[in-house]
Every structure is written in C-alpha cells, then in structure tokens.
C-alpha cells in the first residue's frame, strides 16, 4: 500500500501511500453523500447559512433565515460555498468539503505512522480513521468538525516533527494550521495542539522546545496574518454583538454551563468514546491498558497527552456533545494502528469479532428502530420511525457473506498451502520446519489486510445502506414538504399571486429551507403565509388553514383564508 524502503530492523518503513490506497480510503467517504438528505439540526443550519451566503453574495458574514449567525467563524462556509458554486446546493456539494477533509486527515495519519512504525501500521491507521464510527460520522456531515479535526491533526503532527527535529519549518506550518483553525472553529484550534505540546514539554522537561516554539516571531506573524483579517472585519462590522454571540456565548458559555440541553456527567466521554471507536474498541482498550508502558516512549507520550488532555478538558466542560472528544481521537488512532500492526492472532481474532458484531448491529438497528417506535414518548419521532419504509435485507446479507469470506480467506489459504505441501520433501519447508513459513503473506499480514478490507466494506455498507435509510426515516418528509411548498409557490405565481413566505412554526428543521431554496424564519405564521409544523403542536386555530402536505406527523399549512 505504500512505497517503501528497508529499515535496519529488517522491516519496511513507508513513505507516501500509493494512489490506489488513497483512492480506496476515499470510497466510503463519498458513497451515499448525494443520496442521503441533510440531517437536522446541525447539517441543516450550516447548509442553509451557506446557501444564504451564496445567494446574498456577502462572503464575509453568515446568516440563518436572515438573522445573524455567530455560532462559528467563516472558514467552513467558504469551502461549502465554493463547492455549492461548482456542484449546486445539494447534499453532495455541502458535504464534500468534510469528506475531503476526512480523506486528507486519513492520509496524513497513514503517512505519519508509516514513516515511524512501518508501512503496515501506516496502512492500518488510514483505514481505522475512515472506518471508525465517530470520525466517519463527521467526515460525512456538512458541518465544521471534519475540517477542524484535519487542521488539529496537521498542527499536532507538525508540532511533533518540530519536537523530533528542532526545525522551524514544521513549527511554522503548525502555526499556519492553527491560524486556519481559528477561521473554522475558534479558540479550540489553538487550545488542543498547544495543550498537547505543553503536556509533552512538562512531562519531558524539554524547556528548550517550549522557548523555541513560544518565541518564534515568524510563526506568530503567520498565524495572525491568516486569522486576524476576518476577526478584525467581523468585530468592525458587528461590534459587541460579535463578541457576545461568538466569543462569549459559543465559546466561554459552552464551557461554563450546558447549552441547548447538551449536558452530562464527568463520565460522559468515557461512555461515549467506546461507541465512537467502534468497531475498533479492542484496540482502544489495549491502548488504554498499555498506556503506562507507552508513556515511557517520547512519541506515544505525546499522543497520549494529546488524547488525554481532550478527554479531561471536555469532561470538565458544561456543554457536552459526542464529537468534542474526537478532537483527541486521531492520536489514539495512531496508537491503535501500531498495536494492531504489532499484535498477534488473539488481538486480530477479537477485533474480527467486533467488526462482524458491528456489521450485524448496524444492519439490525433499522428494524429495531421501527419495532421500538411505539414506545417512544415524542409523538413526532414515533410517527417518523413507525411510518418509515421497511429496510431491504438484500445488501446486509450480501455484506455479511463477504465479511465471512474475508475472515476465513487467510485461513483457507493457509490450509490449502499445508495440504499441497504435505507430500513435499522436508528441505522444502521453512527454517522452523513449518511448510507455511515460505508464505508470510498468508500469516499475520494477510489476516490484517483482510481485517482492513472488511472494515472498508463495513464502512461502505453503512454509507450506502444504513445512513440513507436513517436519512429517509428522519428527513424524507421534510424534503417532500419542501417540494410541496415549492409547488404551491409556483401555483400562486401562475395565478398572478405573490409568493408567500414560508415559516417554521413550533419546529426547527433548517434543512427545509435548503431544500426549498428560500429562507424559512422560525415564528408564528401571518395570515398570508405558509407554515411548516408538527401535527402534535397544532392548535385549534391552525385547523382553519388548508393542509397542503402531511406525512408522518409533519404538516405544511397553506395561507389562512
């Protein structure tokens, strides 16, 4: 998978992944991007803000349904807007920057691991990155998190290259990545790599590296040159509204207390991390079990400090969302890949079991969601899931069959080789008397390649079957309501009537505005306006309005007579 050169210990240390390996990692990131509707609330909000930016031509500021949006800086909106300009305002274009960010992140981890632990560890690092549940979710979402994670990884890896060599070039690249991260998410882009670096300096007592990094004037100039112009523009344009909305509300207040109901205990991320790491949980558990031993080595200590800081810091934060802990997941991916590359048959077997179990679970979950819908307390989601289309079993069965082939193919090849060589002279055996020793590919390396292949098949299955089903179940009616609203608008215009404003009434589905192609403010409807709402939240007065569309608890009301 890598162009490689021999190293002193007899192994092979990789350089840069070959093109076919890079293309293979991209497949599960692109599959189903266009086929799956945008999910609410986050994807819908980012996407509608991007659509409004493109329509307005004002690329210095974002709005959501016409109101100022200070949730995130401008960076990811620029990339989404550029993609929309080329491909149109659909799910594929809006998600493409995240998918490409995830792809580059995986290649960066693969190259880094290959250069230090060998090409097998590098190949596995890239596969783990694009197939682990948490990273895969953000790599396929039209939000800022995939791009932020890429910039955190690039900064963190370059900081290690600086630690390793003392050269200023990787240090200044790290400053540049932090500057770009400030344009994508804000202060967390500097906090995470800076803290990872500081933890290593304190634990290693390398004060010289701290002085060199902190006093690098060119690095600071580069960071400020990248980030300061937009922040200065936003402050000049919005004044204290920007300070209050972005810096105070969406940064400081998120840490000091729960926002929008997203709270949790100190153990929140200890519970979330195993799920986000699936199907690679055995590798994560092994990294944790061997953390004390790994701490004695410089690079693993740096990676553990990076991941550990993120876990502790966000556990102390008042606002808790699952993807926050992913800011420290990439260094764990590197350690997990090293463990798998160096591990024996027992580790591979346990990991195989988790890959197969996760495949079965992801295939079973849609049926379980439909069966359990009757027990849900929220009548809207009960209607959405109970009325969703029945999952089709064909692809899950095919995928599970392919999984078993990949599991047992290395075993079958070894047995076949043993049978064929049974009658050969003893001189034809390997140095240890094992007739299979001539073909090491059919040993541990083949099993690991089969495991990586199975994980990629699993990721492709989730992307092309499981996620589209959930998209239809939760978002299909929203998309069709937007089509109904667009049809009603066309009918009004054909009849010589003005277009009606469409509002979101007691509901928040920002993807509706993206699909409709116009703003849909959240408020009570005026007499001449259409309204998207939930059947369970309608009042008696709402029954006076005509129903233009209704499906699974979602209702589009026409203007009042």
C-alpha positions as CSV (number, residue, x, y, z in Angstrom):
1,X,0.0,0.0,0.0
2,X,3.0,2.3,0.4
3,X,6.2,2.9,-1.5
4,X,8.7,1.5,1.0
5,X,12.3,1.4,1.8
6,X,14.1,-1.2,4.1
7,X,15.0,-0.2,7.6
8,X,17.7,-1.5,9.9
9,X,15.5,-4.0,11.8
10,X,14.5,-5.8,8.6
11,X,11.1,-4.3,8.3
12,X,10.0,-1.8,5.8
13,X,9.2,1.8,6.5
14,X,6.7,3.5,4.3
15,X,6.9,6.8,2.5
16,X,3.7,8.1,0.9
17,X,0.6,6.0,0.2
18,X,0.2,4.8,-3.3
19,X,-2.6,6.2,-5.4
20,X,-4.8,3.1,-5.2
21,X,-4.7,3.0,-1.5
22,X,-5.6,6.7,-1.3
23,X,-8.5,6.1,-3.7
24,X,-9.7,3.2,-1.6
25,X,-9.9,5.4,1.5
26,X,-12.0,7.9,-0.4
27,X,-14.7,5.5,-1.4
28,X,-16.6,5.1,1.9
29,X,-16.4,8.9,2.4
30,X,-18.1,9.7,-0.9
31,X,-20.6,6.8,-1.0
32,X,-24.2,8.0,-0.5
33,X,-23.4,11.6,0.1
34,X,-25.9,12.7,-2.5
35,X,-28.5,10.0,-1.7
36,X,-28.9,11.0,1.9
37,X,-31.0,14.1,2.9
38,X,-29.3,16.6,5.1
39,X,-29.9,15.9,8.8
40,X,-31.3,18.4,11.2
41,X,-30.3,20.4,13.2
42,X,-26.6,20.9,12.6
43,X,-26.3,19.9,9.0
44,X,-29.4,21.9,8.0
45,X,-28.2,25.0,9.8
46,X,-24.7,25.0,8.3
47,X,-26.1,24.3,4.9
48,X,-28.8,27.0,5.0
49,X,-26.3,29.5,6.2
50,X,-24.0,28.6,3.3
51,X,-26.9,28.9,0.8
52,X,-27.8,32.3,2.1
53,X,-24.2,33.4,1.8
54,X,-24.1,32.4,-1.8
55,X,-27.4,34.0,-2.7
56,X,-26.6,37.3,-0.9
57,X,-23.1,37.5,-2.4
58,X,-21.8,38.6,1.0
59,X,-19.0,36.1,1.8
60,X,-17.8,38.0,4.9
61,X,-20.7,37.0,7.2
62,X,-23.3,34.3,7.7
63,X,-27.0,34.4,8.4
64,X,-29.6,31.8,9.2
65,X,-33.1,32.6,7.9
66,X,-32.0,36.2,7.6
67,X,-30.7,36.5,11.1
68,X,-27.0,37.0,12.1
69,X,-25.3,33.6,12.8
70,X,-22.3,33.9,15.1
71,X,-22.1,30.2,16.0
72,X,-18.9,29.5,14.0
73,X,-16.3,31.5,12.1
74,X,-16.3,31.8,8.4
75,X,-13.9,29.2,7.2
76,X,-16.1,26.1,6.5
77,X,-18.8,28.3,5.0
78,X,-16.3,29.5,2.4
79,X,-15.4,25.9,1.4
80,X,-19.1,24.9,1.3
81,X,-20.0,27.9,-0.7
82,X,-17.2,27.2,-3.2
83,X,-18.4,23.6,-3.6
84,X,-22.0,24.8,-4.0
85,X,-21.0,27.2,-6.6
86,X,-19.5,24.4,-8.6
87,X,-21.9,21.5,-7.9
88,X,-25.2,23.2,-6.8
89,X,-26.8,23.5,-3.4
90,X,-27.4,19.8,-2.8
91,X,-26.2,17.4,-0.1
92,X,-23.2,16.2,-2.1
93,X,-21.8,19.7,-2.6
94,X,-22.4,20.7,1.0
95,X,-20.8,17.6,2.5
96,X,-17.9,17.4,0.0
97,X,-15.5,19.6,2.0
98,X,-16.0,17.4,5.0
99,X,-15.4,14.2,3.0
100,X,-12.2,15.6,1.5
101,X,-11.1,16.8,4.9
102,X,-11.5,13.3,6.3
103,X,-9.6,11.8,3.4
104,X,-6.6,14.1,3.8
105,X,-6.7,13.5,7.6
106,X,-6.6,9.7,7.0
107,X,-3.7,10.1,4.5
108,X,-1.8,12.4,6.9
109,X,-2.1,9.8,9.7
110,X,-1.1,7.0,7.3
111,X,2.0,8.8,6.2
112,X,3.0,9.7,9.7
113,X,2.6,6.2,11.1
114,X,4.3,4.6,8.1
115,X,7.4,6.8,8.5
116,X,7.8,5.8,12.1
117,X,6.4,2.3,12.6
118,X,6.3,0.8,9.1
119,X,4.0,0.6,6.2
120,X,1.6,-1.9,7.8
121,X,0.9,0.5,10.7
122,X,0.5,3.3,8.2
123,X,-2.0,1.4,6.1
124,X,-4.0,0.4,9.1
125,X,-4.0,4.0,10.5
126,X,-5.7,5.3,7.4
127,X,-8.3,2.5,7.4
128,X,-9.1,3.0,11.1
129,X,-9.5,6.7,10.6
130,X,-12.1,6.4,7.8
131,X,-14.0,3.4,9.3
132,X,-14.3,4.3,13.0
133,X,-17.9,5.3,13.8
134,X,-17.2,8.8,15.3
135,X,-14.8,10.1,12.7
136,X,-16.8,8.6,9.8
137,X,-19.9,10.4,11.1
138,X,-18.2,13.9,11.0
139,X,-16.4,13.1,7.7
140,X,-19.8,12.8,6.1
141,X,-21.5,15.7,7.7
142,X,-21.9,19.3,6.3
143,X,-20.5,20.9,9.5
144,X,-17.2,22.4,10.6
145,X,-16.0,19.4,12.6
146,X,-14.2,17.4,9.9
147,X,-12.3,20.4,8.7
148,X,-11.4,21.4,12.3
149,X,-10.2,17.8,13.0
150,X,-8.0,17.9,9.9
151,X,-6.4,21.1,11.0
152,X,-5.9,19.9,14.5
153,X,-4.2,16.8,13.2
154,X,-1.9,18.7,10.8
155,X,-0.9,21.1,13.6
156,X,-0.4,18.3,16.1
157,X,1.7,16.1,13.7
158,X,3.8,19.1,12.7
159,X,4.4,20.0,16.3
160,X,5.8,16.5,16.8
161,X,8.0,16.9,13.8
162,X,9.3,20.1,15.3
163,X,9.9,18.3,18.7
164,X,11.7,15.5,16.8
165,X,14.0,17.6,14.7
166,X,14.1,21.1,16.1
167,X,13.5,22.5,12.6
168,X,11.4,25.7,12.3
169,X,9.6,24.7,9.1
170,X,7.2,22.2,10.7
171,X,6.7,24.6,13.6
172,X,5.7,27.4,11.3
173,X,3.4,25.1,9.4
174,X,1.8,24.3,12.7
175,X,1.2,28.0,13.4
176,X,-0.4,28.2,9.9
177,X,-2.7,25.3,10.6
178,X,-3.8,26.9,13.9
179,X,-4.5,30.2,12.1
180,X,-6.7,28.3,9.6
181,X,-8.4,26.5,12.5
182,X,-9.2,29.8,14.1
183,X,-11.1,30.7,11.0
184,X,-13.0,27.4,11.1
185,X,-14.0,26.9,14.8
186,X,-12.3,29.4,17.0
187,X,-10.0,29.2,20.1
188,X,-10.2,25.4,20.4
189,X,-8.0,25.2,17.2
190,X,-5.1,26.7,19.3
191,X,-6.1,25.1,22.6
192,X,-5.8,21.5,21.6
193,X,-2.4,21.4,19.8
194,X,-1.0,23.9,22.2
195,X,-2.0,21.8,25.2
196,X,-0.7,18.6,23.6
197,X,2.6,20.3,23.1
198,X,2.7,21.7,26.6
199,X,1.9,18.4,28.2
200,X,4.8,16.8,26.4
201,X,7.2,19.6,27.3
202,X,6.2,19.4,31.0
203,X,6.4,15.7,31.2
204,X,9.7,15.6,29.2
205,X,11.3,18.7,30.7
206,X,12.3,20.0,27.3
207,X,12.1,23.7,28.1
208,X,14.3,24.4,25.0
209,X,11.5,23.3,22.7
210,X,9.0,25.5,24.6
211,X,11.2,28.5,24.3
212,X,11.8,27.9,20.6
213,X,8.1,27.5,19.9
214,X,6.8,30.3,22.0
215,X,9.3,32.9,20.8
216,X,9.1,32.1,17.1
217,X,8.1,35.6,15.8
218,X,7.6,34.4,12.2
219,X,5.2,31.7,13.4
220,X,3.1,34.2,15.3
221,X,3.1,36.6,12.3
222,X,1.9,33.8,10.0
223,X,-0.9,32.8,12.4
224,X,-2.1,36.5,12.8
225,X,-1.8,37.1,9.0
226,X,-4.2,34.2,8.4
227,X,-6.8,34.7,11.2
228,X,-6.7,38.4,12.2
229,X,-8.2,40.0,9.0
230,X,-11.5,38.2,9.2
231,X,-11.8,38.6,13.0
232,X,-11.0,42.3,12.6
233,X,-13.6,42.6,9.9
234,X,-16.3,40.8,12.0
235,X,-15.5,43.0,15.0
236,X,-15.7,46.2,13.0
237,X,-18.9,45.1,11.3
238,X,-20.8,43.8,14.3
239,X,-19.1,45.2,17.4
240,X,-20.2,43.7,20.7
241,X,-22.8,41.6,19.0
242,X,-19.9,39.5,17.6
243,X,-18.1,39.4,20.9
244,X,-21.2,38.4,22.8
245,X,-22.5,35.9,20.2
246,X,-19.3,34.2,19.2
247,X,-16.6,34.6,21.9
248,X,-18.8,34.7,25.0
249,X,-21.9,32.6,24.1
250,X,-20.5,30.0,21.8
251,X,-17.1,29.6,23.5
252,X,-16.9,30.6,27.1
253,X,-20.5,29.8,28.0
254,X,-20.2,26.4,26.4
255,X,-17.5,25.5,28.8
256,X,-19.1,27.1,31.9
257,X,-22.5,25.5,31.5
258,X,-24.7,23.3,29.3
259,X,-26.2,25.0,26.3
260,X,-29.3,23.9,24.4
261,X,-29.8,21.0,26.8
262,X,-26.4,19.3,25.9
263,X,-25.1,18.5,29.4
264,X,-23.7,15.4,31.0
265,X,-21.7,13.9,33.9
266,X,-17.9,13.8,34.2
267,X,-18.1,10.2,32.8
268,X,-20.0,11.3,29.7
269,X,-17.0,10.9,27.3
270,X,-15.8,7.7,29.0
271,X,-19.1,6.3,28.0
272,X,-19.2,7.9,24.5
273,X,-15.6,7.0,23.5
274,X,-16.1,3.3,23.2
275,X,-19.1,3.8,20.9
276,X,-17.3,6.4,18.8
277,X,-14.3,4.0,18.4
278,X,-16.4,1.1,17.0
279,X,-15.6,-1.4,15.5
280,X,-12.1,-0.9,16.8
281,X,-12.9,-0.9,20.5
282,X,-10.5,-3.8,21.3
283,X,-7.6,-1.7,20.0
284,X,-8.7,1.3,22.1
285,X,-8.9,-0.9,25.2
286,X,-5.4,-2.2,24.5
287,X,-4.0,1.3,24.1
288,X,-5.6,2.2,27.5
289,X,-4.3,-0.9,29.2
290,X,-0.7,-0.3,27.9
291,X,-0.8,3.5,28.5
292,X,1.7,3.4,31.4
293,X,4.2,1.5,29.4
294,X,3.7,3.6,26.3
295,X,4.2,6.8,28.4
296,X,7.9,5.9,28.7
297,X,8.4,6.4,24.9
298,X,8.6,10.0,23.6
299,X,6.1,9.8,20.7
300,X,3.5,7.7,22.4
301,X,3.7,10.0,25.4
302,X,3.0,13.0,23.1
303,X,0.0,11.2,21.6
304,X,-1.4,10.1,24.9
305,X,-1.0,13.6,26.3
306,X,-2.9,14.9,23.3
307,X,-5.8,12.5,23.6
308,X,-5.8,12.7,27.4
309,X,-6.0,16.4,27.5
310,X,-9.0,16.5,25.2
311,X,-10.8,13.8,27.3
312,X,-10.2,15.6,30.6
313,X,-10.9,19.2,29.3
314,X,-14.1,18.4,27.7
315,X,-15.2,16.2,30.5
316,X,-15.0,19.3,32.7
317,X,-16.9,21.4,30.1
318,X,-20.6,22.2,30.9
319,X,-21.7,21.6,27.3
320,X,-21.1,18.0,26.1
321,X,-21.6,16.8,22.6
322,X,-20.2,13.4,21.4
323,X,-18.0,14.9,18.7
324,X,-16.0,17.1,21.1
325,X,-13.9,14.1,22.2
326,X,-13.0,13.4,18.6
327,X,-10.6,16.4,18.8
328,X,-8.3,13.9,20.6
329,X,-9.2,10.7,18.8
330,X,-6.7,10.9,15.9
331,X,-3.6,10.4,18.2
332,X,-5.4,7.3,19.6
333,X,-5.9,6.1,16.0
334,X,-2.1,6.2,15.6
335,X,-1.6,4.2,18.7
336,X,-4.4,1.7,17.8
337,X,-2.8,1.2,14.4
338,X,0.6,0.4,16.0
339,X,-1.0,-2.1,18.4
340,X,-2.8,-3.9,15.5
341,X,0.3,-3.9,13.3
342,X,2.4,-5.4,16.1
343,X,-0.3,-7.6,17.6
344,X,-0.7,-11.3,17.3
345,X,-3.5,-13.7,16.4
346,X,-5.5,-13.2,19.6
347,X,-5.8,-9.4,19.0
348,X,-6.8,-10.0,15.4
349,X,-9.4,-12.5,16.4
350,X,-11.0,-10.3,19.0
351,X,-11.0,-7.4,16.5
352,X,-12.6,-9.6,13.9
353,X,-15.4,-10.4,16.3
354,X,-16.1,-6.7,16.9
355,X,-16.1,-5.9,13.2
356,X,-18.6,-8.6,12.5
357,X,-20.7,-7.7,15.5
358,X,-20.8,-4.1,14.5
359,X,-21.9,-5.1,11.0
360,X,-24.8,-7.1,12.4
361,X,-25.7,-4.4,14.8
362,X,-25.8,-1.7,12.1
363,X,-27.9,-3.9,9.8
364,X,-30.3,-4.8,12.7
365,X,-30.8,-1.3,14.0
366,X,-33.3,0.0,11.4
367,X,-35.6,-3.0,12.1
368,X,-35.3,-2.4,15.8
369,X,-36.0,1.3,15.5
370,X,-39.3,0.5,13.7
371,X,-40.2,-2.2,16.2
372,X,-39.5,0.2,19.1
373,X,-41.2,3.3,17.7
374,X,-44.4,2.6,19.5
375,X,-42.6,3.0,22.9
376,X,-41.3,6.5,22.1
377,X,-42.6,9.4,24.2
378,X,-42.3,12.0,21.4
379,X,-45.2,11.6,19.1
380,X,-43.4,13.2,16.1
381,X,-40.4,10.8,16.2
382,X,-42.8,8.0,16.9
383,X,-44.7,8.8,13.7
384,X,-41.5,9.3,11.7
385,X,-40.0,5.9,12.6
386,X,-43.2,3.9,12.7
387,X,-44.1,5.1,9.2
388,X,-40.6,4.8,7.7
389,X,-40.1,2.4,4.8
390,X,-39.2,-1.2,5.7
391,X,-35.4,-1.8,5.3
392,X,-34.4,-4.0,2.4
393,X,-32.4,-7.1,3.6
394,X,-30.5,-7.9,0.4
395,X,-27.4,-5.8,0.9
396,X,-26.9,-6.6,4.6
397,X,-27.0,-10.3,3.8
398,X,-24.5,-9.8,0.9
399,X,-22.2,-7.7,3.1
400,X,-22.2,-10.2,5.9
401,X,-21.4,-13.0,3.4
402,X,-18.5,-11.0,2.1
403,X,-17.3,-10.4,5.6
404,X,-17.1,-14.1,6.4
405,X,-15.2,-14.7,3.1
406,X,-12.7,-12.0,4.2
407,X,-12.4,-13.5,7.7
408,X,-11.8,-17.1,6.5
409,X,-9.9,-16.5,3.3
410,X,-6.4,-16.2,5.0
411,X,-7.2,-19.4,7.0
412,X,-8.3,-21.2,3.8
413,X,-5.2,-20.2,2.0
414,X,-3.0,-21.4,4.8
415,X,-4.8,-24.8,5.0
416,X,-4.6,-25.2,1.2
417,X,-0.9,-24.5,1.2
418,X,-0.4,-27.0,4.0
419,X,-2.3,-29.7,2.1
420,X,-0.5,-29.0,-1.1
421,X,2.9,-29.1,0.6
422,X,2.2,-32.2,2.7
423,X,4.0,-34.6,0.3
424,X,7.0,-32.4,-0.4
425,X,10.5,-33.1,1.0
426,X,11.4,-31.7,4.3
427,X,14.0,-29.5,2.6
428,X,11.2,-27.5,1.0
429,X,9.9,-26.4,4.4
430,X,10.8,-23.1,6.1
431,X,13.7,-22.8,8.6
432,X,11.4,-23.7,11.5
433,X,10.0,-26.8,9.8
434,X,6.7,-25.1,9.0
435,X,5.7,-25.6,5.4
436,X,3.8,-22.3,5.5
437,X,6.8,-20.2,6.5
438,X,7.7,-19.6,2.9
439,X,4.5,-17.5,2.5
440,X,4.4,-15.0,5.4
441,X,1.7,-13.1,3.5
442,X,-0.8,-15.8,4.4
443,X,0.1,-15.4,8.1
444,X,-0.5,-12.3,10.1
445,X,-0.1,-9.8,7.3
446,X,-2.8,-11.4,5.2
447,X,-5.2,-11.5,8.2
448,X,-4.6,-7.8,8.9
449,X,-5.2,-6.9,5.3
450,X,-8.4,-9.0,5.3
451,X,-9.4,-7.2,8.5
452,X,-8.8,-3.8,6.9
453,X,-10.7,-4.8,3.8
454,X,-13.6,-6.0,5.9
455,X,-13.7,-2.7,7.8
456,X,-13.8,-0.8,4.5
457,X,-16.7,-3.0,3.3
458,X,-18.5,-2.3,6.5
459,X,-17.9,1.5,6.1
460,X,-19.2,1.3,2.5
461,X,-22.3,-0.6,3.7
462,X,-23.1,1.9,6.4
463,X,-22.6,4.8,3.9
464,X,-24.7,3.3,1.1
465,X,-27.4,1.4,3.1
466,X,-27.7,2.3,6.8
467,X,-27.3,6.1,6.6
468,X,-29.6,6.6,3.6
469,X,-32.3,4.6,5.5
470,X,-32.0,6.8,8.5
471,X,-32.0,9.9,6.2
472,X,-35.3,8.8,4.7
473,X,-36.7,7.8,8.0
474,X,-36.0,11.1,9.8
475,X,-35.7,13.6,6.9
476,X,-37.6,12.3,4.0
477,X,-40.9,14.0,4.9
478,X,-39.0,17.3,5.4
479,X,-37.7,17.1,1.8
480,X,-41.1,16.3,0.4
481,X,-42.7,19.1,2.4
482,X,-40.2,21.5,0.7
483,X,-41.2,20.1,-2.7
484,X,-44.9,20.7,-1.8
485,X,-44.1,24.3,-0.7
486,X,-42.2,24.9,-3.9
487,X,-45.2,23.6,-5.9
488,X,-47.6,25.8,-4.0
489,X,-45.4,28.8,-4.7
490,X,-45.4,28.0,-8.4
491,X,-49.1,27.7,-8.4
492,X,-49.5,31.1,-6.7
493,X,-47.2,32.8,-9.2
494,X,-49.1,31.2,-12.1
495,X,-52.3,32.5,-10.7
496,X,-50.9,36.0,-10.5
497,X,-50.5,36.0,-6.7
498,X,-47.3,37.0,-5.0
499,X,-45.0,34.3,-3.5
500,X,-45.8,33.5,0.1
501,X,-43.3,33.4,2.9
502,X,-42.9,30.0,4.5
503,X,-42.2,29.9,8.2
504,X,-41.2,27.2,10.6
505,X,-43.9,27.1,13.2
506,X,-43.1,25.4,16.5
507,X,-40.5,23.3,14.7
508,X,-36.8,23.7,13.8
509,X,-35.9,21.9,10.6
510,X,-33.3,24.2,8.8
511,X,-32.8,21.7,6.1
512,X,-36.3,22.5,4.9
513,X,-35.1,26.0,3.8
514,X,-32.2,24.4,2.0
515,X,-34.5,22.1,0.0
516,X,-37.0,24.9,-0.6
517,X,-34.3,27.3,-1.7
518,X,-35.5,30.3,0.4
519,X,-35.4,31.5,3.9
520,X,-37.9,29.9,6.4
521,X,-37.9,32.0,9.6
522,X,-39.0,30.5,12.9
523,X,-42.1,32.2,14.2
524,X,-45.8,32.1,14.2
525,X,-47.3,32.5,10.7
526,X,-49.1,35.6,9.5
527,X,-52.4,35.1,7.6
528,X,-50.9,35.2,4.2
529,X,-48.0,32.8,4.9
530,X,-47.5,29.1,4.7
531,X,-46.2,27.2,7.8
532,X,-44.3,24.0,8.4
533,X,-45.2,22.5,11.7
534,X,-45.8,19.3,13.6
535,X,-49.3,17.7,13.8
536,X,-49.0,17.3,17.6
537,X,-48.2,21.0,18.1
538,X,-51.1,22.5,16.1
539,X,-53.8,24.5,17.8
540,X,-57.5,24.8,17.1
541,X,-56.9,28.0,15.1
542,X,-54.4,26.2,12.9
543,X,-57.2,23.9,11.7
544,X,-58.7,26.9,9.7
545,X,-55.7,26.7,7.4
546,X,-55.7,24.3,4.4
547,X,-53.3,21.4,4.7
548,X,-51.0,21.4,1.6
549,X,-48.9,18.4,2.7
550,X,-48.9,15.9,5.6
551,X,-46.7,12.9,6.2
552,X,-45.7,11.1,9.3
553,X,-46.6,13.9,11.7
554,X,-45.1,16.7,9.6
555,X,-47.6,19.2,8.2
556,X,-47.4,22.1,5.7
557,X,-50.2,24.6,6.2
558,X,-51.3,27.0,3.5
559,X,-52.2,30.7,4.0
560,X,-55.2,31.4,6.2
561,X,-58.4,32.1,4.1
